[in-house]
Structure formats: C-alpha cells, structure tokens
C-alpha cells in the first residue's frame, strides 16, 4: 500500500507536552502556551505540583513531574531549593527534573525528538520503523501520544504493526483506548490482531468486547491474536469463544486449537475439561496439548479416561505424557498404575512415574519408590532420592548412603541432600566437604562446580552451624555464591560490602542498562532497604515503563515498605501487561492477606487468588503457605493449620530456619482456635530450631505481643535486631505490636532498628562514594549503547531473586 505523506503538525503539538525518558521535550526555556498566563498563578501551580511530588501514590508523583516538565526552567528556583531533602526518592526525582529542565533549555533532548518527527514523513518504511523504536527509547511512556499521532499519517502495514507492538507495552490509557478503538474500526485486516494486542494492554470493557467479538465472529487471520489478547486481559468472558476454538472447526488449523487450549488452561477454566477430553482422540499434537490442559486445570473428571488410555496399548505413544499429567491431577486411583510404571523398561517412564507419585504426595508408594534407589539408571536414582526425602522415608537412609560412593557425581550430591533432609548427619558432612572443594571445582567446571556451588548455597540457606567457619574461609576467594551464603547467616558486613560493590560497579559503569540497575535494586531490597530499592526500580520503569520484571519487583518493594496504594496499583498494571500465572496469583494474594491496613487487607480476595495459585502449582510450599495464611485472615483456622502444616512438610527437612518460621505462623492459627498450649509449643520449638534467624524472631515477637507476653515480645524484638533486622515498616505497622507502643523496651527497639537501618544506609553511601571515585571515565557513546541493549531483563544472579511471598 502506498504511503501518503502528510503534515505532522498534530504530532508536534503532542511533542510539546512530552517528557523524554523523564526529560522535557520543550526545546525552549518556557512553554509557548503555559497552562497559566499570570506569573503568580504559574508560580502557585508550580508550588502545588512540587508538593504533589511527595504524594504517597506513585502515579500522582509521576503526574506532578510531568506537569513540572511543562514549565521548563521556570520551575528551577523551587526545585533547586529542595535538592537536600531527607526523602531520598524525592531528592532523586527533584535532581532529575532539574537536569531535564536544563537540558530542555539547551534544546538537547526536545530538539532530538522534534528532529525525528520532522524527518519521519520523508523516510522509507524501514527508517520509519526504526524511528518508532527510537522514540520509545528516548521518550519512554511519553512516546504513547506521539505514536498514536503517527496513526493519522502512516499507511505502511509493517510500520503500523511496529507502532502497535510498542503501544501494547506502553499501555496508553483512556485517551489511547479511544484512539485505538477508532483506528481498529478501519484498520487493515492484516494488522487488526496487533491492534487487539495493544487494546489488551488497557483493561476496559471496550477492549474486552472487541476481543470477544474477534474470538467469536472475527476472521481467522486475527483469531490467534485475539486468543493472546484474551489471556492478557484475563477475561473470563472470553471463555466460551476460547472453548469453541479449542474444540476445533473444519476451517481452523491445529495451531490455533493448541493456542486456545493453552489460554483456557492459563485462565483455569474448569468447564474446559469435557472439551479437552474429546480432543484426546484428535491429532497427536492436539492430544498432547489437551493432556497438558487437563493437568493444568487439575481435571479430576478425566481420571477414569486417563486410566483407560494408560491401559490401551494402541495409545502407547501418549502413555508417558499421561503419566506426567496424573501427578498434577492427583486422583488416588492413579497410584496403583503409577506403581506399575515404576517397573517400565523405559527410564523416562520410570522417572515420570516417580515425579507424579512425589507430586501426589503418595506416601503409600514410598517403599516401591525406595527400591528405585537401586535402579540401573542414575537419573531414575536421583528422582527416587528426591522423592524419599520429600516423603521423610527414613528407611531409605542405608540405600542413600551407598549412593554417596556412586560413579555419577550428581547422584552423589542428590543422595547427600536427601540424607541431610532426612536428618542424617552424614548428609550434611558430605555437603560441607563438597563445599570445601569450591575453589578447585571452579577450575574443573561442569558437575563438580554445580555440586560445590549448590552445597555452598544450601549451607547458607539452612544456616548449618558447623558450616560458618568453612564459608568464612572460602570467602577469601571472593566467590559471590559464598558471599551470598554468608549473608544468610546473620548480617556479614564484609560480604555485604563486597556484593554491593559489584552491583554498584555494574550499574554505574552502565547507567542506561536496566538489568544492572534491577540487580542493584533487588540486592538492596534483600537487605531490607526497600526505599532505596524502590528508587532504582522506579527509575528503571521511567526508562522502560512496561518492563514487567521491574514492575513485579516494585510491587513487592512497595508492599514491604508499607506503601500499599502503590503496591495495589503496580499489581493491577502488571496484570494488564503480563496476564496471570501462579506466581502473580500468589504474590497478590500474599499482599492482600498480610497488609497491615484494613483498606488493603482483603481476606476473600486473597483466598480466591491463593486457591487459583495452588491449582496451578499444587506442590509449591510457599504458595501453599499463602493459602494457609489466607485461610487464617479469613477466620478459617482449622483450614489454616492444615495448609500451613502441609507447607511445613514440603520444606526441606534440613531447612530449619524455613521450618521454624512456618511454625510461628501455625502458632497464630492455633492460638486463634484457642489451642494456646500447642501454639506456645510451636513457637518454643521454632526458637530452638533457629535461635538466630531474624525473621523467626520478628514473627515470634508478634506472636508474644498478641498473646499479652510483653516482656518476651520485647526480648524477641531486640534479639531480632541483633540478628540483623533493619526493616522499620513491619515494626511500625504491625497491629500485633499495638499493645507495646508505649513500652520503653519497644520504643528502644524501634529506635535501634532505625539506627541499624541508617548504619546500613551509611555503608551503602560509603561504598558508592568509593566506587564512584575509582570509576574510570566512560567512552563516548557508551550510554547510548546501554540504552540500545535488549530490553528483556536477564535472569537475576543468585541472591537477586526476590522473595515471592
């Protein structure tokens, strides 16, 4: 289709209001048409916006910043006077606005965008597509109105598809919704699907209606796009249309069927079971997708059919996948058949049977599983070792000890872990011995390194007392795995400084790289510096407003910092961007069942979300824990105790800190049931198992305070601070501590925790100052290269992983 060159004046009008990556796009010192002509009124408006910069809601702060950018250098006097504010995030935001105003006055950023727009009509399609990407990199979320403006002048379908791709991540809001709906009505059929994807980024009834219509009555060319959009919207109103597509039709290909099956599974459509069952007579690839779907929705109604198919030799090519599906579905009638499959001639079938029996927690099969420790296939032996440890099958200990001398190093390591989790001292001794070999293993690589590195990590995670000296000795080599393990034991300042230095260096060397800044943010959050982490994560999102990983972690940081309105908004935005999965359901449920505010503590919603998470991930102990606590805040204490004990049993047997923390939670539900003696017994045991774990001590303090045991509560709080706790929000907001607010011991504990937090902040400042001092000048163009790097976040290194609860 021929491109029509038209005026882009409307785009320039949009550009006048744009903040480029947080930078002003007005190339002059003052806007040509300021929002208030009277100088006094303009000054008053600036002062109002400056005050709004400290609003609790992040979106309000962003709106205030955008308003201030329009005033250019006129806002500099008020902004300059605020640079020394004690609020670090506020001070950083003010500093950025000052820099942007000065750059805008020099025409450096505003002119760059204006030049792109002036050149756009005369570029070929490939150049225009590149310009679209450059506008987003330059302007961040502010590029959305510019891209929408380009729709009036652009007719090349490839470029339009690129614009839609960018808009689908920028989520352009209510104004964008109107523009996209208008464009969708007359868009070429070849890109209607991409328009649906952009609409799906704006949760609204209009967007849902468009997607439903495309699923039911749209041309086949956009149905695949509509399926993706339905998933992204999480719209259960799309389920009938998706079921129809999954069932298949003569004029539709199998790929579309498979995609619809995946969408129904992701949306946990319990009514999709009959559709999936019928598809088990279809083509092989559709059969495989249907089995995955039955497993994903945990369809107990399919149990009889799966048993029948597993006995049908004509369906032999499906048998292994049927066995894999049995674990998530979890029907007790599967156990005898799975035991039989343990005798299969195929090692892969035996492994599938072992994994499904473990997933079902089929303890009645423990003896048969233990026999597989003597299997002639090392992978089968590893799966069996993991299963007997999960079942607590102590009768397996002699067989596991024989595997410590196996030829396969990975099997030796799995046996040592299993022994440790079964409470056998030889397992821990072997893990310590393997950890000692880390320096040599680094050179050897391969399985030797993997076993040594995991041994080091487990020793830290489990806080094995006899391992502390070993880790301190290994720390001289500077290996990050060792340093992280040391941080699991109490607060090791040297390890903290070393790890902080590497992350600061990576960030400061590549200030435009989102991955490096996220890594730094999550390291700070791990240490309890939530506000510092928030500052960096918000900065990442200014540059890449639709980075789901950053948004995910920002929501968690807001939660921990007690900034609940922002947390809820971040989760809503994340759902619009990424749709839903087990982790999303779990994390949002955790927020709504642990928020220390009646406005955000939503037991019914938390319980619903947690149940959906467990349905998708039935053996994840942290998700089951969330379900248990959701029952607790819903007042269903019997259910809470049951699920919290199930989470406890799913934790590693050697993970005494993790198990102890779970006990402090079980104690609360027991106490709420009136079983005070059992509750105190759980807390006493928890403190004996993990006497130096800060999280256990914090929870024990809350329990004691709630039970009126003020002295024990205050004592636990001080021990918690001694163990390295520096998070202020839980102490200030937790209603369990209300009875202690006037207690001198509590007041001293609160003062101490703030001092400890400030001391850690000072370490961060000192290390950053030293890193900046030693930093070599960057070559010209390096920051631009950073900004052009792949926008998809890298996998975080060990220790950067955020706590999913």
N, C-alpha and C positions, 0 to 999 in steps of 0.2 A: 504494500500500500504506500502510495506516495506521501511523503511528509510535507505538510503545509507550514511554511514559515510565517509566523505571526508575531505581533508585538508581545513583549513580555513585561509590559508596564505593570500589570497586576502583580507579577512576581516581585517586582522591585518594591511595591507597596508592602508586600509581606516581609521582604528583607529588612525594611526599616525597623521592624519590631523584633528582629531575630537576635537571640543570644547565641553566639557561635561557640559550641562546646563550653558554654558558660561565658563566651566572650561577646561583647557588644558588637552588633553588626551595623550600627550607625557610624559612618565614617567621619562625621563631624563631632565637635565638642558638645553641641546641643542639638536635640532633635529639631527638625524643621517645623513640626507642628506639635509642640509639647502638650501633654494632657491638660496642663493648667497654664493659661496665658499670664495671669497675675503672678508676679515673682513671689509674693508672700504665700500665695496658695501653693505654688510649686514647692517652696521650702517646707510647708506644712505637710504636703504629700510625701516628700522625701523622708521627713521625720517619722511619719506614720509607717512607711514601708520599712524603715530601719528597725523600728520596734517590732514589726511583724517578722523580722529575720530570726527572732528568738521564739517564735511560736512553737508549741510542742509538736504540732503536725508538720511533718517534712514537706508535704505538698504546699502548705501555706508559706513555708520558708522559701520554697522554690518560686512560688508566685511573687513573693516580695522581691526576690533577687531579680526576677525578670522585669518587674516594674522599675526597679532602680537602674537597670541597664539602659532603659529608655532615656534617662536623664543624662547619661554620659558623664562628662567631667563636672557637671553642675552638682552632682551628689558627693564629689570628693571631700569637701570640708567636713560634712557629717561623718562620712565613712572613715576618714583619716583619724578622727578623734576617738574611734572605737577599736583601734588595732590592738591595744593592750588588754582587751577584755579577758577575764579568767576563764570564760567558756571557750574551750579550745576549738570546738566545731564552729562557733560563732566567729571567733577571731580568724579562723582559716577562710571562712566564707567572705568576711569583710575584706581580707587581703586579696582574695581572688577578684572581688568586684573592683577594688582599687586598680589592680593590674589591668583588668579588662577595660575600665574607663580610660586609662592612659593609652592603652593600645588602640582603642577605638578612636581616640583623639588624633592619633598618628595615622589613622587610616590603614593600619596593617592588616587587621582581620576583616573589618567591614568591607574594605575595598577588594579583598581576595574573593569573598563570596559574590560581591557585585560583578566582579570581572568574570567569574564563572557563568553567571546568569546572562551577561551581555554576550558572551561567546557562544552560549548554548544554541541559539537558533541557526547558527551557521556551521555547526559541527555535523559530521556524519553520525550515523546511528551508533557505531562503536564508541566514538568520542563522547556522545551524549550519555551513553550507559555508564562510562567511566566517571563522568561529571556527577551523575546521580549518587554514586558511591562516595565521591569526594565531598559532596555537600553534607552527607550524613556524618562523615568523619570530622568535618570541620564544625558542623553546627549541632551535632547530637540530636536531642529531642526537638530542638528548634527547627530542624530541617523538615518536619512534617508539613507545616503550611506551605513551604516552598515546593515540596514535591506535589502536593495537592494542586498548587497553582500551575505546575507544568502539565497537568492533565488537560488543561484548556488548549494547549498548543501542540501536544505530542500525539502523533498518529502511528508511529512505528511500534508494532506489537512487541518486539523484543525489548525495546526500551520501556514500554508500558509495563511489561512483566517485571522488569528490574525495579521500577518505581513501586509496584505492588509488593514486591519482596521486601523492600526497605520499610514500607508503611506497615507491613504485617508485624514488624518488630518494634516500630516506633509507637504503635497504638495511638493514633492521632486524636482521640477524644470525641466529644459530641459534635463539634464542627466538622471534624474529619468524617464522622459517620454520615452526616448529611451529604457531604461531597461524594463519598464513595458510593452511597446508595443511588445518587443521581447518575454517577458515572456507570454503575453496574447496569442500569436500565438500558443504556445504549452501547455498552462495551462490545467489542468484537467477541464472538463466542470463544475464540481461541484463548482469550485471557480472562474470561469470566471466572474461571476457577481460582486464578490468582487474586482476583478481587474479593472472592469469598474468603480466602485466607486472611486478607487484610481486614475484612469486616469482622472476622472471628477474633481479632485482637481487641475489639471494642465490645465487651459484653453488653448486649442490649436486646430487647425483644425484636427490634427490627432486623438485627443481624441474625438472630435465631430463626426468624421467619424466612429470611432469604435462603438460609442453609437448608431448612426443612423442605422448602419448595424445590430446591435443586436436587435433593435426595429423592423426592417422590416423582417429580414431573420434569426435571431438567434433562437436557440432552446427555447422552452417555459420556461425552467428552469432558464434562465438568463434575461428574458424579464422584470420581476419585478425589477431586479437590474438596468436594462437599463432605466426604467422609472424614478427611483430615480436619476440616473446619468444625465438624460436629464434635470430634474428640477434643479439639482445642477449647471449644465453648463448654465442654462437659454437659451438653444439653440433652437431658433425658427425654425431652420432647422429640428428639431425632430417632429414638429407639425403633419405632415402627418402620420408618424408612430404612434404617440400617438392617433390620431383620429381613426386610424384603430383598435387599441387595445381597445379604448373606445367603439367603435361600437360593439365589441364582435365577437367571432367566435365559432364554434361548439366545438373546442378542447381547449378553454380557459375558466378558471373559472371566476366567478363574482368578486372575489377579485382583479384580475388583471384589469378588467374593471374599477372598482371603483378607483383603484390607478391611472389609466390613466386619468380618469375624473378629479381627483384632480390635476394632473400635467398640464392638459390643462387649468384648472381654474387658477392655480398659474402663468402660462405663459400668462394669459389674451388673450387666443385665441378666437378672435371674430367670427371666422369661425366655432367654435365648437358648436354654438347654434343649428343648424339643427341636429347634432349628438345627443346632449343631449335631444332634444325634442322627437326624435324617441324612446329614452330609457325610456320615461315615460309610455310606455306600457310593460316594462320588469318586471323582478322580483322586489319585494318590496325594497330590499336593493339597487339595481341599480337605481330604481326610486328615492329614497331618495338622492343618490349621484348626480343624474342628476339635481334634483331641486336645490341642493346646487351649482352645476356648473352654472346653468342658473342665479342664484342670484349673483354668484361670478364674472361672466363676464357681468352682467347687461344687459342681452339679451332682449331688447325691442321687438324683433321679436317673443318672446314667449308669449306676453301679451294676445293675443286672445286665445291661447291654455290654458293658466292658468285660464282665466276667465271661459272657457268652463269646465275645470276639476273641478273648485270650485263649479260649478252648478250641477255636475254629482254626484249623491248620491252613485253610485257604487264605487266611488273613495274616499269615506269618510275618509278612514284611512290616506289619503295624505293631507286632507284639511288644517290641521294646518300647515304643512310644506309649503304648497303652500302659505298660508297667510304670513308666515315668509319670503318667497322668494320675495313677492310683494314689500316689503319695499325697498330692495336694487335695484330692477329693476326699480321701481319708475314710472310706467306708470300712467298717470292721470286717465285712465279708471278704475283703481283698487279702487279708493276712494269710490264709492257707495257700492261696495261689502264689503269693509273693514268696512264701517259704519254698514252694516247689521250684520257683525260678532261681532260687539260690543254687540249685543243682544243675543249672543250664550249662551246656558245653561252651557257650559264648561268655567270655569275661565281661563284655559290655552289658550283657543282660544281667549277670550276677551283680554288677555294680549298680545298675538301675534298681534292682530289687532291694539291695541294701539301702540305697538312698531313700526309697519310698517307705520302707519299714521304719527308718530313722525319722523321716518326716511325720509319719503317723504316730510316732512315739509308741510303737508296737513292742512293748517290753516283753510280751509273751513269746516273742521270737528271739529273745536275747541269746538263748543257748545255741540256736541254729546259726545266728549271726557270729557268735564267738568261734564256731567251727571254721568259719571263713578266714580266721586269722592264720590258719594253716594252708590256705589256698596256694596254688602254684603260680598265681599272678599277683605281682606286687601291688598293682592298682586296686585289685579286689581287697587285698590285705589292708591297704590304707583306709578304704571305705569302711571296712569292718572295724578297724581300730577306732575310727571316729564315732561309729555307732555305739560300740560297747561303752565308750567313755560317756557318751550322751545319756545312755541308759543307767550309768552308775553300776555296771556289771563287774563287781569286784572279782568274781570267779575267773575273769579273763586275765587277771594280773600275771599269772605264770606264763601264759602264752605270749603276752605282750613283752615280757622280759626276754623271751627267746628272740623276739624280733629286734632287740637292741643290737644284736650282732649280725643282722641281715646284710646281704651284699649291697642292697639298694639304700643309699644314704637318706633319701626322702622317707623311706619306710621306717628307718631307724628313728628319724625325727618325729614322725607321726606316732610311733609307739611310745616315745618319751613323753610327748604331750598327753597321750591317753593315760599313761601311768600317773603323770602329775595330776591330771583331773580326777583320777580315781583315788587320790590321796596317798599314792605310794612315793616314798622319799627318793627312790632310785630314779624316778622320772625327773624330778627337779634337779637332782645331781647331774643327770645327763644333760639337761638343758643348760645348766651352769657351765659344764665342761665344754659344750658346743659353743656357747657364747664366748668363752675364753679364746677360742680359735678364730675370732673375727678378723684380726689383722692378717693372718695367713689366708683366710677364706676370701678376703678382698682380692688378693692376687690370683687365687685359683678361679674365682667366679663360679658360675653355674650353681649346682645344687649345694655345694659347700657353702657358698655365700648366702644363699637363700635360707638354709637351715640355721646358720650362725646369726644372721640378721633377725630372723623371726624369734630365735631363742632370746636374744637381747631384748626385743620388744616385749615378749611375754614376761620376762623377769621384771621389767618396769611396770607393765600393766597390772601384774599380780602383786607387785610390791614384795617380792620374795626377800625376806630379811637377809639371808645369807649371801644374796647376790649384790648387795650395795657396794661392798668393797671391790668386787670384781668389776662392776660398772665404772667406779671411780678410777680404777687402774686403766681400764680401756679408754676412758675419756681423754687421756693424754694424746691419743691419736687424732682427736677432733672429729671422729665419725658422728654424723648427725643422728644416726639411729641410736647410738649410745647416749648422746646428749638428751634426746627425747626420753629415753628410758629413765635417765636420772631425774628428769623433771616430774616423772610420775610418782617418785618417792617424795615428797615434800618439795620445798622450793630450793632448788640448787642455783645459786646466783651465777656461778661461773658458767654453768650450762646455758642458763637464760641469756647471759651476755653474748656468748658465742653464737647461739642460734639467732638472736636478734640482729647481730652484726651482719650475718649472711643475708638475712631478709631485707634489712635496710640497704645494704650494698646493692642487692639486685634491683630494688625499687629505685634508688637514687641514680644508679647507672642507666636505668631505662624508665624514666618517669612517665613516658607515654604508654608503657606496657601494662595492661590491666591485670594480667596474670601475676606479675611481680607484686603489684600493689595489693591484690587479693590475698596473696600468700602472707604478706606482712600483716594485713588486717586480721586474718584468722589466727596468726601466731599471737597477736596482742589480745584477741578475744579469748584464746585458750588460757592466757594468763590472768583473765579477769578484767582486762582493760577495755570494757565494752564501748565506752565513749570514743576512745581512740580508734578502735576498730570501725565504729560507725562512720567516723570522719573519712576514713580511707575508702570504705565501701560506697558511701555516698559520692565520693569523688569519682570512683570507677563508673557509677551509674550516670554521672553527669556526662562523661565521655561516651559511654555505651549504655544508653538509657534502657535498653531491652536485653541486658546481659542477665539471663535467668539465674546463673550460678551466684552472681553478686547479689541479686535480689533475694534469693533464697537465704543467703548468709546474713544479709542485712536484716531480714525479718527476725532471724534468731537473735541477732545482737540487740535489736530493739526490745525483744522480749526480755532478755536477761537484764537490760538496763532499766526495765520498768516503763518503757515508752510505748504503751500499749496501743494507743490510737494509730501510731505509725506502723506498729507491727501488723495490726489488722489490715491496714491499707496495703502494706507490702505483700501480704499473703493474697489479697484479692487481685493485685496486679500480677503476681506470679501465676495464679490460676489462669488468668486471661492469656498470659504469654505461653505457658507450657502445658496447660491442661492439668490432669491429676494423675497421681500414682500412689503407691503405698507410702512412700516417704513423705509426700505432700500431705496426705490424709493424717499420717502420724504426727507430723510436726505442728500442723494447725490444731489438731486435737489436743496435743500437749500444751499449746498456748492457752486454749480455752478451758483447760482443766487445772491449770497452775497459775493463771494470772491472779495477782493479789489485788484485784479490783472487782467489785460487783458488776460494773459495767461490761467487763470483758470475760468474767468467769461464767461460762455458758455450758453447764453440765450436759444438757440434752444434745446440743450440737457436738460437743466433744465426744460423747458416747457414740453418736452416729458416725462421726468421722473415724473414730478408733476402730469401730466394728468393720468399716469398709477397708481400713488398712490391714487388719488381721485377716480378712477374707483374701486379700491379695498376697499376704506374706504370713502364713499361719505359724511359722516356726521362728520368727524373729523375736528374740526375747525383749528387745527394747520396745517393740510395737505392742507386745502383749502387756508389758508393764504400763504403757499408756492406756490400754484398755482397762487394766485393773484400777488405775487411778481415776479414770473417767467414771467407773462404777462407784468409786469412793465418794467423789464430789457429788454424785447423783444420789447418794444416800443408800446405795445398794451394797451394803458392807459384806454380806456373805459372798456375793459375786466378786467383789473387790479382792477379798482374801484369796479366793480360789485362783483368780487370774494372776495376782501378784506372786503367789506361791509357784504357779506354773512358770512365770518369768524367772523366778529364783532358780528353779530346777534346770532351766535352759541355759543358765550362765555356766561358764567353765567352772568345774569343781575347784580348780586352783585359784580362781579369781576371788580371793577373799574380800578385797575392797568392794567389788561389784556386788557380791552376795550380801555383804554387811549392809550396804546402802539399801538394798532391796528389803532387808529385814526392818529397817527403820520405817519403811513405808507400810509394810504389813502390820507393824505395831500400831500405826494410827488407825487402820481399819478395825483391828481387834479391839482397841480402846473404844472406838465409836460403837462397837457391838456390846460394850460393857464387859469385855473379857480383859480386865486390867492386868491380872497376873500374867496371862500369856503375852500381853503387849510388852510389859516391862521385861519379861524373859527374852523376848526378841531383841529389844534394844540393848540389854546387857550382853547378849551374845554378839551383837553387831560390834559393840565397842571392844569386846575381847578379840574379835577376829581382825579388826582394822583399827587399832587404837590411835594411829597417827594419820588417818585419812581425813582431810579437811571436809570433804563433802559429807561423810558419815557423821562427823562431829557436828556440822551445821544442822543436819536433819535431826540428830539426837537432841540438840539444844531446843529445836522447835517442838519436838515431842514432849520433852520435860516441861517446857513453858506451858504448853497446852494442858498438861496434867497438874499444873499448880506446883511443880517441883522447881521453885525459882533458883535455889542455890545450885542444883545440878545443871539447870539450864545455863546459868551464867558461867559456871565452871566449864561446861562443854564449849560455850562460845569462845572463851579465852584460849582453850586448847586448839580450837578450830583456827584461830588467828595465828597461834604458834606454829600450826602446820602449814601456813602459807596462804590462808584465805584472805582475799582483798576485795571481794565484791560487796559493795555497800548496799545496793538496791534490795537484795533479799532480806537483809537485816532491818532496813528501814520500812519495808512494805509488808513483810510477812505478818498477818494478823495474829499468828501464834505468839508473837513477841509483845503483843499489846499489854499483857499483864506485867511486863518487865520495863515498860518505857520510863518509869520514874525510879527504877532501881539503880543505885550508884554503880553496881557491878556491870549492869547492861550499858549504862552511859559511858563507862570507861571502855567497855568492849567496842562500842560504836566509835569512840574517839580513836582507839587503837587501830581499828580496821581502816579508818580513813588515813591515818598516819602511814600504815603499811602500804595502802594504795598509792599515796603520794610518794613514798620512797621508791616504789617500783616505777612510777612515772619519771622520777628523777633519774633512775638508771637509764630509762629509755632516752631521755633528753641527753644525758652524758654520752651514751653510745652513739646517738645520732650526730651529736656535735663532732665526735672523733671521726666518724665515718665521713662526714662532710669535709672535714679538714684534710683527710687523706685521699679524698676522691680526685681522680685525675680529670682534667677538662675533657668534655665530650667532643668528638669530631663534628664538624659542621654537617647538618642533615641527619644526625643520629636520631633525634627525637621524632622527626617525620617518619623515619624508618620504623620506629617503635609503633607509631600510630597505624602503620600500614600492615602490621603483623596480623596473623589470623585472629579474628575476633573470638573464636570459640575458646573458652578457657581450657588450659591444660589441666591434667589431673594434678591435684594437690600432692605435694610430697608428704611423707609420713609426718604426722603431727599437725599438718594443716587441715586435716579432716575435722569438720565441725561436729559437735555432739548433736546427734539427730533428735534427741529428746529436748 
